[in-house]
């Protein structure tokens, strides 16, 4: 929903780049994130790519979409993790 109108109801009341809270224990709040390991089978040094997610939310119907700030970095890590030899 990086657009100016909601794809569900057509409203123009779009809140961009809203932080999505991820609870980390009883008192700590973090930002929701995703992680892709370039070497998922490695015991250590998995070369993880971690990225925060942000929401775009409709102010009328509440529809929300999550976005990563730099999806090309995630795609590169994902593609690397699927190559032969990336397991170890």
SEFIZA-3560 file (N, C-alpha, C; in Angstrom, 3 decimals):
REM SEFIZA-3560
<numar><xx>0.835</xx><yy>-1.179</yy><zz>0.000</zz><atom>N</atom></numar>
<numar><xx>0.000</xx><yy>0.000</yy><zz>0.000</zz><atom>CA</atom></numar>
<numar><xx>0.883</xx><yy>1.247</yy><zz>0.000</zz><atom>C</atom></numar>
<numar><xx>1.941</xx><yy>1.223</yy><zz>-0.746</zz><atom>N</atom></numar>
<numar><xx>2.785</xx><yy>2.402</yy><zz>-0.861</zz><atom>CA</atom></numar>
<numar><xx>2.132</xx><yy>3.382</yy><zz>-1.819</zz><atom>C</atom></numar>
<numar><xx>0.863</xx><yy>3.246</yy><zz>-1.965</zz><atom>N</atom></numar>
<numar><xx>0.065</xx><yy>4.111</yy><zz>-2.832</zz><atom>CA</atom></numar>
<numar><xx>-0.726</xx><yy>5.075</yy><zz>-1.958</zz><atom>C</atom></numar>
<numar><xx>-1.452</xx><yy>5.939</yy><zz>-2.582</zz><atom>N</atom></numar>
<numar><xx>-2.188</xx><yy>6.966</yy><zz>-1.851</zz><atom>CA</atom></numar>
<numar><xx>-3.629</xx><yy>6.582</yy><zz>-1.545</zz><atom>C</atom></numar>
<numar><xx>-4.108</xx><yy>5.464</yy><zz>-2.105</zz><atom>N</atom></numar>
<numar><xx>-5.479</xx><yy>5.014</yy><zz>-1.836</zz><atom>CA</atom></numar>
<numar><xx>-5.463</xx><yy>3.569</yy><zz>-1.368</zz><atom>C</atom></numar>
<numar><xx>-6.362</xx><yy>3.252</yy><zz>-0.464</zz><atom>N</atom></numar>
<numar><xx>-6.485</xx><yy>1.898</yy><zz>0.064</zz><atom>CA</atom></numar>
<numar><xx>-7.000</xx><yy>0.960</yy><zz>-1.029</zz><atom>C</atom></numar>
<numar><xx>-6.344</xx><yy>-0.204</yy><zz>-1.231</zz><atom>N</atom></numar>
<numar><xx>-6.801</xx><yy>-1.147</yy><zz>-2.250</zz><atom>CA</atom></numar>
<numar><xx>-8.100</xx><yy>-1.861</yy><zz>-1.869</zz><atom>C</atom></numar>
<numar><xx>-8.506</xx><yy>-1.790</yy><zz>-0.605</zz><atom>N</atom></numar>
<numar><xx>-9.728</xx><yy>-2.474</yy><zz>-0.157</zz><atom>CA</atom></numar>
<numar><xx>-10.956</xx><yy>-1.573</yy><zz>-0.198</zz><atom>C</atom></numar>
<numar><xx>-10.821</xx><yy>-0.330</yy><zz>0.297</zz><atom>N</atom></numar>
<numar><xx>-12.009</xx><yy>0.535</yy><zz>0.392</zz><atom>CA</atom></numar>
<numar><xx>-11.899</xx><yy>1.822</yy><zz>-0.424</zz><atom>C</atom></numar>
<numar><xx>-10.705</xx><yy>2.113</yy><zz>-0.966</zz><atom>N</atom></numar>
<numar><xx>-10.528</xx><yy>3.304</yy><zz>-1.792</zz><atom>CA</atom></numar>
<numar><xx>-10.266</xx><yy>4.586</yy><zz>-1.019</zz><atom>C</atom></numar>
<numar><xx>-10.167</xx><yy>4.512</yy><zz>0.288</zz><atom>N</atom></numar>
<numar><xx>-9.935</xx><yy>5.698</yy><zz>1.112</zz><atom>CA</atom></numar>
<numar><xx>-8.555</xx><yy>6.293</yy><zz>0.849</zz><atom>C</atom></numar>
<numar><xx>-8.441</xx><yy>7.578</yy><zz>1.015</zz><atom>N</atom></numar>
<numar><xx>-7.158</xx><yy>8.260</yy><zz>0.898</zz><atom>CA</atom></numar>
<numar><xx>-6.475</xx><yy>8.473</yy><zz>2.239</zz><atom>C</atom></numar>
<numar><xx>-7.064</xx><yy>7.959</yy><zz>3.307</zz><atom>N</atom></numar>
<numar><xx>-6.501</xx><yy>8.123</yy><zz>4.653</zz><atom>CA</atom></numar>
<numar><xx>-5.489</xx><yy>7.012</yy><zz>4.931</zz><atom>C</atom></numar>
<numar><xx>-4.304</xx><yy>7.145</yy><zz>4.359</zz><atom>N</atom></numar>
<numar><xx>-3.273</xx><yy>6.119</yy><zz>4.495</zz><atom>CA</atom></numar>
<numar><xx>-2.181</xx><yy>6.608</yy><zz>5.440</zz><atom>C</atom></numar>
<numar><xx>-1.896</xx><yy>5.813</yy><zz>6.455</zz><atom>N</atom></numar>
<numar><xx>-0.784</xx><yy>6.088</yy><zz>7.371</zz><atom>CA</atom></numar>
<numar><xx>0.417</xx><yy>5.298</yy><zz>6.856</zz><atom>C</atom></numar>
<numar><xx>1.491</xx><yy>6.003</yy><zz>6.519</zz><atom>N</atom></numar>
<numar><xx>2.674</xx><yy>5.370</yy><zz>5.930</zz><atom>CA</atom></numar>
<numar><xx>3.758</xx><yy>5.114</yy><zz>6.978</zz><atom>C</atom></numar>
<numar><xx>4.497</xx><yy>4.026</yy><zz>6.777</zz><atom>N</atom></numar>
<numar><xx>5.680</xx><yy>3.693</yy><zz>7.583</zz><atom>CA</atom></numar>
<numar><xx>5.416</xx><yy>3.711</yy><zz>9.086</zz><atom>C</atom></numar>
<numar><xx>4.357</xx><yy>3.033</yy><zz>9.497</zz><atom>N</atom></numar>
<numar><xx>4.010</xx><yy>2.929</yy><zz>10.910</zz><atom>CA</atom></numar>
<numar><xx>4.843</xx><yy>1.813</yy><zz>11.548</zz><atom>C</atom></numar>
<numar><xx>5.422</xx><yy>2.093</yy><zz>12.691</zz><atom>N</atom></numar>
<numar><xx>6.235</xx><yy>1.096</yy><zz>13.389</zz><atom>CA</atom></numar>
<numar><xx>5.331</xx><yy>-0.004</yy><zz>13.934</zz><atom>C</atom></numar>
<numar><xx>5.738</xx><yy>-1.253</yy><zz>13.727</zz><atom>N</atom></numar>
<numar><xx>5.011</xx><yy>-2.411</yy><zz>14.242</zz><atom>CA</atom></numar>
<numar><xx>5.814</xx><yy>-2.962</yy><zz>15.419</zz><atom>C</atom></numar>
<numar><xx>5.203</xx><yy>-2.985</yy><zz>16.588</zz><atom>N</atom></numar>
<numar><xx>5.895</xx><yy>-3.394</yy><zz>17.812</zz><atom>CA</atom></numar>
<numar><xx>5.943</xx><yy>-4.915</yy><zz>17.914</zz><atom>C</atom></numar>
<numar><xx>7.111</xx><yy>-5.410</yy><zz>18.313</zz><atom>N</atom></numar>
<numar><xx>7.304</xx><yy>-6.830</yy><zz>18.588</zz><atom>CA</atom></numar>
<numar><xx>7.754</xx><yy>-6.941</yy><zz>20.037</zz><atom>C</atom></numar>
<numar><xx>6.987</xx><yy>-7.616</yy><zz>20.844</zz><atom>N</atom></numar>
<numar><xx>7.329</xx><yy>-7.771</yy><zz>22.261</zz><atom>CA</atom></numar>
<numar><xx>8.546</xx><yy>-8.673</yy><zz>22.408</zz><atom>C</atom></numar>
<numar><xx>9.483</xx><yy>-8.224</yy><zz>23.215</zz><atom>N</atom></numar>
<numar><xx>10.680</xx><yy>-8.997</yy><zz>23.510</zz><atom>CA</atom></numar>
<numar><xx>10.773</xx><yy>-9.122</yy><zz>25.029</zz><atom>C</atom></numar>
<numar><xx>10.038</xx><yy>-10.062</yy><zz>25.553</zz><atom>N</atom></numar>
<numar><xx>9.975</xx><yy>-10.204</yy><zz>27.002</zz><atom>CA</atom></numar>
<numar><xx>8.835</xx><yy>-9.370</yy><zz>27.566</zz><atom>C</atom></numar>
<numar><xx>8.787</xx><yy>-9.285</yy><zz>28.872</zz><atom>N</atom></numar>
<numar><xx>7.670</xx><yy>-8.611</yy><zz>29.530</zz><atom>CA</atom></numar>
<numar><xx>7.730</xx><yy>-7.092</yy><zz>29.409</zz><atom>C</atom></numar>
<numar><xx>8.932</xx><yy>-6.518</yy><zz>29.376</zz><atom>N</atom></numar>
<numar><xx>9.053</xx><yy>-5.063</yy><zz>29.425</zz><atom>CA</atom></numar>
<numar><xx>9.700</xx><yy>-4.443</yy><zz>28.189</zz><atom>C</atom></numar>
<numar><xx>10.283</xx><yy>-5.228</yy><zz>27.328</zz><atom>N</atom></numar>
<numar><xx>11.014</xx><yy>-4.672</yy><zz>26.188</zz><atom>CA</atom></numar>
<numar><xx>10.171</xx><yy>-4.720</yy><zz>24.918</zz><atom>C</atom></numar>
<numar><xx>10.185</xx><yy>-3.632</yy><zz>24.190</zz><atom>N</atom></numar>
<numar><xx>9.524</xx><yy>-3.562</yy><zz>22.889</zz><atom>CA</atom></numar>
<numar><xx>10.581</xx><yy>-3.390</yy><zz>21.813</zz><atom>C</atom></numar>
<numar><xx>10.438</xx><yy>-4.125</yy><zz>20.744</zz><atom>N</atom></numar>
<numar><xx>11.309</xx><yy>-3.971</yy><zz>19.597</zz><atom>CA</atom></numar>
<numar><xx>10.454</xx><yy>-3.698</yy><zz>18.376</zz><atom>C</atom></numar>
<numar><xx>11.095</xx><yy>-3.548</yy><zz>17.252</zz><atom>N</atom></numar>
<numar><xx>10.375</xx><yy>-3.364</yy><zz>15.999</zz><atom>CA</atom></numar>
<numar><xx>10.320</xx><yy>-4.706</yy><zz>15.288</zz><atom>C</atom></numar>
<numar><xx>9.155</xx><yy>-5.075</yy><zz>14.780</zz><atom>N</atom></numar>
<numar><xx>8.986</xx><yy>-6.337</yy><zz>14.071</zz><atom>CA</atom></numar>
<numar><xx>9.970</xx><yy>-6.403</yy><zz>12.909</zz><atom>C</atom></numar>
<numar><xx>10.627</xx><yy>-7.536</yy><zz>12.764</zz><atom>N</atom></numar>
<numar><xx>11.614</xx><yy>-7.681</yy><zz>11.697</zz><atom>CA</atom></numar>
<numar><xx>11.586</xx><yy>-9.093</yy><zz>11.129</zz><atom>C</atom></numar>
<numar><xx>12.217</xx><yy>-9.233</yy><zz>9.980</zz><atom>N</atom></numar>
<numar><xx>12.392</xx><yy>-10.535</yy><zz>9.339</zz><atom>CA</atom></numar>
<numar><xx>13.883</xx><yy>-10.806</yy><zz>9.236</zz><atom>C</atom></numar>
<numar><xx>14.235</xx><yy>-12.100</yy><zz>9.142</zz><atom>N</atom></numar>
<numar><xx>15.638</xx><yy>-12.477</yy><zz>9.025</zz><atom>CA</atom></numar>
<numar><xx>15.775</xx><yy>-13.635</yy><zz>8.059</zz><atom>C</atom></numar>
<numar><xx>16.724</xx><yy>-13.520</yy><zz>7.149</zz><atom>N</atom></numar>
<numar><xx>17.038</xx><yy>-14.591</yy><zz>6.204</zz><atom>CA</atom></numar>
<numar><xx>18.511</xx><yy>-14.928</yy><zz>6.367</zz><atom>C</atom></numar>
<numar><xx>18.793</xx><yy>-16.212</yy><zz>6.552</zz><atom>N</atom></numar>
<numar><xx>20.172</xx><yy>-16.669</yy><zz>6.728</zz><atom>CA</atom></numar>
<numar><xx>20.730</xx><yy>-17.128</yy><zz>5.392</zz><atom>C</atom></numar>
<numar><xx>21.863</xx><yy>-16.557</yy><zz>5.004</zz><atom>N</atom></numar>
<numar><xx>22.499</xx><yy>-16.945</yy><zz>3.740</zz><atom>CA</atom></numar>
<numar><xx>23.018</xx><yy>-18.382</yy><zz>3.799</zz><atom>C</atom></numar>
<numar><xx>23.444</xx><yy>-18.815</yy><zz>4.985</zz><atom>N</atom></numar>
<numar><xx>23.950</xx><yy>-20.179</yy><zz>5.192</zz><atom>CA</atom></numar>
<numar><xx>23.142</xx><yy>-20.832</yy><zz>6.311</zz><atom>C</atom></numar>
<numar><xx>21.905</xx><yy>-21.234</yy><zz>6.020</zz><atom>N</atom></numar>
<numar><xx>21.015</xx><yy>-21.732</yy><zz>7.076</zz><atom>CA</atom></numar>
<numar><xx>21.499</xx><yy>-23.002</yy><zz>7.764</zz><atom>C</atom></numar>
<numar><xx>22.294</xx><yy>-23.808</yy><zz>7.106</zz><atom>N</atom></numar>
<numar><xx>22.752</xx><yy>-25.056</yy><zz>7.696</zz><atom>CA</atom></numar>
<numar><xx>24.032</xx><yy>-24.937</yy><zz>8.497</zz><atom>C</atom></numar>
<numar><xx>24.656</xx><yy>-23.774</yy><zz>8.478</zz><atom>N</atom></numar>
<numar><xx>25.908</xx><yy>-23.588</yy><zz>9.205</zz><atom>CA</atom></numar>
<numar><xx>25.645</xx><yy>-23.568</yy><zz>10.713</zz><atom>C</atom></numar>
<numar><xx>26.590</xx><yy>-24.102</yy><zz>11.476</zz><atom>N</atom></numar>
<numar><xx>26.449</xx><yy>-24.088</yy><zz>12.929</zz><atom>CA</atom></numar>
<numar><xx>26.621</xx><yy>-22.678</yy><zz>13.486</zz><atom>C</atom></numar>
<numar><xx>27.576</xx><yy>-21.940</yy><zz>12.932</zz><atom>N</atom></numar>
<numar><xx>27.803</xx><yy>-20.537</yy><zz>13.300</zz><atom>CA</atom></numar>
<numar><xx>28.059</xx><yy>-19.754</yy><zz>12.020</zz><atom>C</atom></numar>
<numar><xx>28.085</xx><yy>-18.463</yy><zz>12.129</zz><atom>N</atom></numar>
<numar><xx>28.329</xx><yy>-17.579</yy><zz>10.973</zz><atom>CA</atom></numar>
<numar><xx>27.343</xx><yy>-17.849</yy><zz>9.841</zz><atom>C</atom></numar>
<numar><xx>26.073</xx><yy>-17.759</yy><zz>10.151</zz><atom>N</atom></numar>
<numar><xx>25.015</xx><yy>-18.018</yy><zz>9.168</zz><atom>CA</atom></numar>
<numar><xx>24.827</xx><yy>-16.870</yy><zz>8.186</zz><atom>C</atom></numar>
<numar><xx>25.497</xx><yy>-15.754</yy><zz>8.441</zz><atom>N</atom></numar>
<numar><xx>25.421</xx><yy>-14.568</yy><zz>7.580</zz><atom>CA</atom></numar>
<numar><xx>23.974</xx><yy>-14.124</yy><zz>7.384</zz><atom>C</atom></numar>
<numar><xx>23.336</xx><yy>-13.794</yy><zz>8.478</zz><atom>N</atom></numar>
<numar><xx>21.924</xx><yy>-13.415</yy><zz>8.445</zz><atom>CA</atom></numar>
<numar><xx>21.731</xx><yy>-11.976</yy><zz>7.982</zz><atom>C</atom></numar>
<numar><xx>20.699</xx><yy>-11.776</yy><zz>7.215</zz><atom>N</atom></numar>
<numar><xx>20.256</xx><yy>-10.437</yy><zz>6.798</zz><atom>CA</atom></numar>
<numar><xx>18.970</xx><yy>-10.156</yy><zz>7.563</zz><atom>C</atom></numar>
<numar><xx>18.987</xx><yy>-9.150</yy><zz>8.415</zz><atom>N</atom></numar>
<numar><xx>17.831</xx><yy>-8.803</yy><zz>9.236</zz><atom>CA</atom></numar>
<numar><xx>17.329</xx><yy>-7.422</yy><zz>8.838</zz><atom>C</atom></numar>
<numar><xx>16.015</xx><yy>-7.288</yy><zz>8.756</zz><atom>N</atom></numar>
<numar><xx>15.433</xx><yy>-6.019</yy><zz>8.335</zz><atom>CA</atom></numar>
<numar><xx>14.121</xx><yy>-5.761</yy><zz>9.060</zz><atom>C</atom></numar>
<numar><xx>13.925</xx><yy>-4.510</yy><zz>9.460</zz><atom>N</atom></numar>
<numar><xx>12.680</xx><yy>-4.115</yy><zz>10.114</zz><atom>CA</atom></numar>
<numar><xx>11.542</xx><yy>-4.054</yy><zz>9.107</zz><atom>C</atom></numar>
<numar><xx>10.345</xx><yy>-4.347</yy><zz>9.597</zz><atom>N</atom></numar>
<numar><xx>9.131</xx><yy>-4.203</yy><zz>8.797</zz><atom>CA</atom></numar>
<numar><xx>8.349</xx><yy>-3.000</yy><zz>9.300</zz><atom>C</atom></numar>
<numar><xx>7.724</xx><yy>-2.299</yy><zz>8.384</zz><atom>N</atom></numar>
<numar><xx>6.854</xx><yy>-1.176</yy><zz>8.726</zz><atom>CA</atom></numar>
<numar><xx>5.512</xx><yy>-1.387</yy><zz>8.047</zz><atom>C</atom></numar>
<numar><xx>4.473</xx><yy>-0.822</yy><zz>8.650</zz><atom>N</atom></numar>
<numar><xx>3.119</xx><yy>-1.000</yy><zz>8.125</zz><atom>CA</atom></numar>
<numar><xx>2.622</xx><yy>0.254</yy><zz>7.423</zz><atom>C</atom></numar>
<numar><xx>1.749</xx><yy>0.027</yy><zz>6.464</zz><atom>N</atom></numar>
<numar><xx>0.955</xx><yy>1.078</yy><zz>5.833</zz><atom>CA</atom></numar>
<numar><xx>-0.484</xx><yy>0.689</yy><zz>6.147</zz><atom>C</atom></numar>
<numar><xx>-1.220</xx><yy>1.589</yy><zz>6.801</zz><atom>N</atom></numar>
<numar><xx>-2.535</xx><yy>1.252</yy><zz>7.346</zz><atom>CA</atom></numar>
<numar><xx>-3.588</xx><yy>2.240</yy><zz>6.864</zz><atom>C</atom></numar>
<numar><xx>-4.737</xx><yy>1.706</yy><zz>6.464</zz><atom>N</atom></numar>
<numar><xx>-5.866</xx><yy>2.545</yy><zz>6.058</zz><atom>CA</atom></numar>
<numar><xx>-6.547</xx><yy>3.105</yy><zz>7.304</zz><atom>C</atom></numar>
<numar><xx>-6.757</xx><yy>4.408</yy><zz>7.324</zz><atom>N</atom></numar>
<numar><xx>-7.398</xx><yy>5.063</yy><zz>8.455</zz><atom>CA</atom></numar>
<numar><xx>-8.905</xx><yy>4.898</yy><zz>8.488</zz><atom>C</atom></numar>
<numar><xx>-9.492</xx><yy>4.329</yy><zz>7.431</zz><atom>N</atom></numar>
<numar><xx>-10.938</xx><yy>4.099</yy><zz>7.417</zz><atom>CA</atom></numar>
<numar><xx>-11.292</xx><yy>2.647</yy><zz>7.719</zz><atom>C</atom></numar>
<numar><xx>-10.760</xx><yy>1.712</yy><zz>6.937</zz><atom>N</atom></numar>
<numar><xx>-11.167</xx><yy>0.310</yy><zz>7.110</zz><atom>CA</atom></numar>
<numar><xx>-10.180</xx><yy>-0.508</yy><zz>7.940</zz><atom>C</atom></numar>
<numar><xx>-8.967</xx><yy>0.026</yy><zz>8.169</zz><atom>N</atom></numar>
<numar><xx>-7.990</xx><yy>-0.679</yy><zz>8.988</zz><atom>CA</atom></numar>
<numar><xx>-7.116</xx><yy>-1.666</yy><zz>8.243</zz><atom>C</atom></numar>
<numar><xx>-7.311</xx><yy>-1.795</yy><zz>6.935</zz><atom>N</atom></numar>
<numar><xx>-6.479</xx><yy>-2.711</yy><zz>6.156</zz><atom>CA</atom></numar>
<numar><xx>-5.013</xx><yy>-2.316</yy><zz>6.321</zz><atom>C</atom></numar>
<numar><xx>-4.139</xx><yy>-3.310</yy><zz>6.502</zz><atom>N</atom></numar>
<numar><xx>-2.718</xx><yy>-3.038</yy><zz>6.715</zz><atom>CA</atom></numar>
<numar><xx>-1.861</xx><yy>-3.952</yy><zz>5.850</zz><atom>C</atom></numar>
<numar><xx>-0.747</xx><yy>-3.412</yy><zz>5.384</zz><atom>N</atom></numar>
<numar><xx>0.258</xx><yy>-4.178</yy><zz>4.646</zz><atom>CA</atom></numar>
<numar><xx>1.607</xx><yy>-3.922</yy><zz>5.298</zz><atom>C</atom></numar>
<numar><xx>2.466</xx><yy>-4.953</yy><zz>5.308</zz><atom>N</atom></numar>
<numar><xx>3.814</xx><yy>-4.829</yy><zz>5.851</zz><atom>CA</atom></numar>
<numar><xx>4.816</xx><yy>-4.698</yy><zz>4.717</zz><atom>C</atom></numar>
<numar><xx>5.825</xx><yy>-3.859</yy><zz>4.931</zz><atom>N</atom></numar>
<numar><xx>6.865</xx><yy>-3.652</yy><zz>3.929</zz><atom>CA</atom></numar>
<numar><xx>8.235</xx><yy>-3.683</yy><zz>4.577</zz><atom>C</atom></numar>
<numar><xx>9.204</xx><yy>-4.245</yy><zz>3.846</zz><atom>N</atom></numar>
<numar><xx>10.604</xx><yy>-4.198</yy><zz>4.236</zz><atom>CA</atom></numar>
<numar><xx>11.232</xx><yy>-2.982</yy><zz>3.562</zz><atom>C</atom></numar>
<numar><xx>12.152</xx><yy>-2.333</yy><zz>4.264</zz><atom>N</atom></numar>
<numar><xx>12.756</xx><yy>-1.104</yy><zz>3.748</zz><atom>CA</atom></numar>
<numar><xx>13.592</xx><yy>-1.347</yy><zz>2.495</zz><atom>C</atom></numar>
<numar><xx>14.315</xx><yy>-2.458</yy><zz>2.438</zz><atom>N</atom></numar>
<numar><xx>15.207</xx><yy>-2.740</yy><zz>1.303</zz><atom>CA</atom></numar>
<numar><xx>15.019</xx><yy>-4.194</yy><zz>0.862</zz><atom>C</atom></numar>
<numar><xx>13.943</xx><yy>-4.485</yy><zz>0.123</zz><atom>N</atom></numar>
<numar><xx>13.657</xx><yy>-5.870</yy><zz>-0.256</zz><atom>CA</atom></numar>
<numar><xx>14.729</xx><yy>-6.502</yy><zz>-1.133</zz><atom>C</atom></numar>
<numar><xx>15.500</xx><yy>-5.705</yy><zz>-1.858</zz><atom>N</atom></numar>
<numar><xx>16.543</xx><yy>-6.289</yy><zz>-2.712</zz><atom>CA</atom></numar>
<numar><xx>17.617</xx><yy>-6.980</yy><zz>-1.874</zz><atom>C</atom></numar>
<numar><xx>17.938</xx><yy>-6.440</yy><zz>-0.698</zz><atom>N</atom></numar>
<numar><xx>18.905</xx><yy>-7.099</yy><zz>0.192</zz><atom>CA</atom></numar>
<numar><xx>18.363</xx><yy>-8.418</yy><zz>0.704</zz><atom>C</atom></numar>
<numar><xx>17.075</xx><yy>-8.455</yy><zz>1.025</zz><atom>N</atom></numar>
<numar><xx>16.462</xx><yy>-9.710</yy><zz>1.467</zz><atom>CA</atom></numar>
<numar><xx>16.460</xx><yy>-10.738</yy><zz>0.345</zz><atom>C</atom></numar>
<numar><xx>16.128</xx><yy>-10.303</yy><zz>-0.860</zz><atom>N</atom></numar>
<numar><xx>16.097</xx><yy>-11.220</yy><zz>-1.997</zz><atom>CA</atom></numar>
<numar><xx>17.482</xx><yy>-11.804</yy><zz>-2.260</zz><atom>C</atom></numar>
<numar><xx>18.508</xx><yy>-10.974</yy><zz>-2.172</zz><atom>N</atom></numar>
<numar><xx>19.875</xx><yy>-11.453</yy><zz>-2.384</zz><atom>CA</atom></numar>
<numar><xx>20.231</xx><yy>-12.532</yy><zz>-1.359</zz><atom>C</atom></numar>
<numar><xx>19.890</xx><yy>-12.304</yy><zz>-0.100</zz><atom>N</atom></numar>
<numar><xx>20.162</xx><yy>-13.294</yy><zz>0.948</zz><atom>CA</atom></numar>
<numar><xx>19.367</xx><yy>-14.570</yy><zz>0.706</zz><atom>C</atom></numar>
<numar><xx>18.111</xx><yy>-14.425</yy><zz>0.318</zz><atom>N</atom></numar>
<numar><xx>17.259</xx><yy>-15.586</yy><zz>0.038</zz><atom>CA</atom></numar>
<numar><xx>17.821</xx><yy>-16.405</yy><zz>-1.126</zz><atom>C</atom></numar>
<numar><xx>18.183</xx><yy>-15.733</yy><zz>-2.215</zz><atom>N</atom></numar>
<numar><xx>18.728</xx><yy>-16.429</yy><zz>-3.384</zz><atom>CA</atom></numar>
<numar><xx>20.024</xx><yy>-17.148</yy><zz>-3.029</zz><atom>C</atom></numar>
<numar><xx>20.871</xx><yy>-16.514</yy><zz>-2.236</zz><atom>N</atom></numar>
<numar><xx>22.119</xx><yy>-17.140</yy><zz>-1.803</zz><atom>CA</atom></numar>
<numar><xx>21.840</xx><yy>-18.376</yy><zz>-0.963</zz><atom>C</atom></numar>
<numar><xx>20.830</xx><yy>-18.314</yy><zz>-0.103</zz><atom>N</atom></numar>
<numar><xx>20.515</xx><yy>-19.448</yy><zz>0.773</zz><atom>CA</atom></numar>
<numar><xx>20.016</xx><yy>-20.657</yy><zz>-0.001</zz><atom>C</atom></numar>
<numar><xx>19.539</xx><yy>-20.442</yy><zz>-1.208</zz><atom>N</atom></numar>
<numar><xx>18.999</xx><yy>-21.537</yy><zz>-2.020</zz><atom>CA</atom></numar>
<numar><xx>20.026</xx><yy>-22.137</yy><zz>-2.981</zz><atom>C</atom></numar>
<numar><xx>21.218</xx><yy>-21.563</yy><zz>-3.052</zz><atom>N</atom></numar>
<numar><xx>22.252</xx><yy>-22.073</yy><zz>-3.955</zz><atom>CA</atom></numar>
<numar><xx>22.908</xx><yy>-23.316</yy><zz>-3.370</zz><atom>C</atom></numar>
<numar><xx>23.311</xx><yy>-24.242</yy><zz>-4.237</zz><atom>N</atom></numar>
<numar><xx>24.035</xx><yy>-25.420</yy><zz>-3.743</zz><atom>CA</atom></numar>
<numar><xx>25.299</xx><yy>-24.984</yy><zz>-3.003</zz><atom>C</atom></numar>
<numar><xx>25.574</xx><yy>-25.614</yy><zz>-1.894</zz><atom>N</atom></numar>
<numar><xx>26.757</xx><yy>-25.289</yy><zz>-1.114</zz><atom>CA</atom></numar>
<numar><xx>26.522</xx><yy>-24.231</yy><zz>-0.052</zz><atom>C</atom></numar>
<numar><xx>25.351</xx><yy>-23.637</yy><zz>-0.014</zz><atom>N</atom></numar>
<numar><xx>25.093</xx><yy>-22.601</yy><zz>0.995</zz><atom>CA</atom></numar>
<numar><xx>24.651</xx><yy>-23.201</yy><zz>2.322</zz><atom>C</atom></numar>
<numar><xx>24.458</xx><yy>-24.497</yy><zz>2.339</zz><atom>N</atom></numar>
<numar><xx>23.979</xx><yy>-25.156</yy><zz>3.551</zz><atom>CA</atom></numar>
<numar><xx>25.078</xx><yy>-25.230</yy><zz>4.601</zz><atom>C</atom></numar>
<numar><xx>26.305</xx><yy>-25.333</yy><zz>4.171</zz><atom>N</atom></numar>
<numar><xx>27.379</xx><yy>-25.430</yy><zz>5.169</zz><atom>CA</atom></numar>
<numar><xx>28.312</xx><yy>-24.261</yy><zz>5.078</zz><atom>C</atom></numar>
//
